[in-house]
Amino acid sequence: MSIEIKNLTKCYGEQKALNDVSFSVGSGIIVGFLGPNGAGKSTLMKTITGLVSPTAGQVLVNGIDVAENPVAVRRMIGYLPENNPLYMDMYVREYLEHVANIYHLGNVNQVVADVIERTGLTPECRKKIGELSKGYKQRVGLAQAIIHNPQVLILDEPTTGLDPNQIVEIRNLILELGREKTIVLSTHIMQEVQAICHQIVILNHGRIVADGDAAHIQQLADSKRQQVEVEFNIDIDEEMLRQIVNIVSVNKSGDRTYIVESESDNDLRQEIFNFAVQHGLTVLSMQARQKTIEDVFHELTKE
């Protein structure tokens, strides 16, 4: 087992940033933390790294208690904070040599050359960090996090502020690293979680409200609710659709197209077809819509 969290609580004064959090992450797993701002994601990651001491509870990394032996744990962890603090006046290679020396690594030149190649920094390695694009700065942050070959990587919002091409590049790099390391990352991007994470943990107000793979998370959606996307031959008033019994919501998703949500034991598609007949409408297309992780996220974290 790589990471085990037991009844973790962290208080800042009277505010509980984490409230009795427990979960585990196996070796070679990429786990994604999801949650609204202030849910406790960054606090949880800092607690795993030993940068923040818990008020109560226990954090074990590869069986070692972070509170009892923080130095040993930090040797096993690579950490990329959300703000990615870098020395902007240092050259890429110079900075990575500096980090390698902090870890007292041997054969520094070879280690730095290897990590530059692995993170795709070769074209920019002779530039100052301040001259790099946001995407390459993130690569430098990843390079410093993995230079000592840690078993566990903690990545806080690793793709924030990147353009779509840079996001894909960083995702691919994380997937490659995940073949041999346990990776914990936080993000607000649902597609990112679905694309690269084996395990998803959703936090809200310092508590875990869901924990499992993507399929399990999707099953947590309110099973009584049905969603149907329907296209009519003309635009209609959304309030007309609300006449159908047990309708929860109606949202227009395109020209003449609507997403209708219902709490009913009856097949919503049949109800919509009957509605169309009654009002002289033609149904051009209609299909049941499966709840997404984003839908479940909204259900579990809404106020």
C-alpha angles and dihedrals in degrees: 000000000000103000129016123179118193123192092321118189128175122185129190101195106305094341118097108214089177123024119196095318118183130172141121137224122206127220117282093017127133108213124188125208114212127183145121120276108289094023092124102258098129092041090053092050092048089050091054090051092048094243090117123041116222122237089221139352135047138274119200123188112190087341095307119120110235092211094050099043110016095160093056090048094049090055088060096046134076115197132198109184121210094251092045098216110214136167099251095193094055124089116245095248092042092052094049091048087053091053091046090054091050088058090046091235121175125232091025096181093056094043091052092046090051095049092046090054094044094052095044095246096130096104092051103033095108094054129092112257091240090061094057128101118250090258094055091045087057088051090053088051090051091046093055089046094055101031092101091047097244122194093223129044123199112196119182111200093330095179100042112136096008124130119243094265092049090048091056091048093051092044091053090049091050090049090052092049090047091065090076107016139056108246129196115189136170123211145155092215111100094192089056092056092048092047101051113009126096092188131032126201117189117200128194126175091347095307132104109244097174137015127176145072123311094267092052093047091052090053089060091073115112099280093203092064123087127196124200128181111211133180120202129194091249139026113267136187109270089222089066090064090052087069088077110101117262095008111164101182143352122201129177110230101176144335106331089344125120138180109219122193123195142179101214140119089222120088105267091210091062090048091053092047090052089048091052092051092049092052098040094248128147118225108219095181138353133177139164111253119220117224113254129215086256090057091050091046091055092047093050098043104035116119 
